Amino acid sequence: MKSNEFILYGLSEYKQIIDKVISELNASQYDFDIKLILTEALTNAFKHGNNMNVDKPIYLRYSYDNSSVKFEVQDCGTGLKNVIINDNLNDEDILEDKGRGLFLIKNLSDNIELKPNMVIIEKTLAG
């Protein structure tokens, strides 16, 4: 099993870290999905969990077993409470700048689990 952990302070290096994760996973065929999943998860952690404070860390961990990957994104917030991820978005909401992150993650992954100040995302990469 392959695994790694990255610590971000703010979002200035998130694109490079996501590219490194994709390279380490040898998952270029899933480039779009992984970039969108991790961009949304890291952005949510920074904006909502850490209140855009660059002094607070965001932890990105992954573990990979040759067929699936599990990502964990953890922030310093007080945690998600009573969040429901809709299966569909209204037509008027689809073009909004906010409110789609968890919806997109859910639709691009096999499983998403919300824990206090952590999102766990699982995605099959082979099969």
Secondary structure, 3 states (H helix, E strand, C coil): CEEEEEEEECCCCHHHHHHHHHHHHCCHHHHHHHHHHHHHHHHHHHHHHCCCCCCCEEEEEEEECCCEEEEEEECCCCCCCCCCCCCCCCCCCCCCCCCCHHHHHHHHCCEEEEECCEEEEEEECCC
